[in-house]
Amino acid sequence: MDRGQLAGFLRSRRERIGPAEVGLPAGARRRTPGLRREEVAELAFISTEYYTRLEQARAPRPSREVLAGLARALRLSDAERDHLHHLAGTPPGPPPGPSREVPPSILDLIQRLPGSAAFVTSATYEVLAWNELTAALMEDFSAVPPPERNLVRRAFLGPGPKEGRLYGVSDADEFTRSSVRELRAASGRYPDSPEVTALVDELLAGSAEFARLWAAHDVAASRTLTKTFRHPAVGPVTVNCDTLHLPDRDQRVVIYTAEPGSPSEAALRLLAAGRVAVSG
């Protein structure tokens, strides 16, 4: 274990994360960049005293559970997580939870699809990346805290009728059913993930519909080929739905395209050009 390098790595990573990235208010009196030590400790489920000793190179070797908590709290990529384990002298085990690191090639891909709404979700339906047309058709996810970017949470716990929570889509019922199936599968792949467990517990406690679907243990797969968004500015937008799976990251790339020459294609062009008012 290299205490000095571990301390430096933790400190540098903490100082590079803004409070909004982890769903915390920025506050008006932050004297140092990034997160406070006590905030990292709380997110990692460890004591502030122990985390402080880690940054001061005075703590004993952290356990695998502590390292998993730190990786989650500091939003480490897979490579950074492995590096953290190397510095701590503990070989990395299986990923503690769904990856949030989107491959650069995929980030580039979704930006090169100006006529399509394209976005990336994690195994638990957290929206990780999106292009401008997605923001215009669905929502500007950069304007909401990360916890509110989860489509399953929005579908079951958001305000108003289900269709409104999901941007007026025509297949809201089908999405809720399929998302519960996928979330159950994710909970099986990440049984030790506090994040996945907390999401499931939150949904079970807050939504009778989710609890009913969860208890049904439905495993029948279904695929939506088309769906219609009822956009407040351009009206109905019918799109074809294609999903690319990234097995090594356990992520999905979702791409919405309209039929060439259709009114929906014209509507997407208007949204892409920013010629209409877009709801938030």
Secondary structure, 3 states (H helix, E strand, C coil): CCHHHHHHHHHHHHHCCCHHHHCCCCCCCCCCCCCCHHHHHHHHCCCHHHHHHHHCCCCCCCCHHHHHHHHHHCCCCHHHHHHHHHHHCCCCCCCCCCCCCCCHHHHHHHHCCCCCEEEEECCCCEEEEECHHHHHHCCCHHHCCHHHHEHHHHHHHCCCCHHHHCCCCCCHHHHHHHHHHHHHHHHHHCCCCHHHHHHHHHHHHHCHHHHHHHHHCCCCCCCCCEEEEEECCCEEEEEEEEEEEECCCCEEEEEEECCCCCHHHHHHHHHHHCCCCCCC
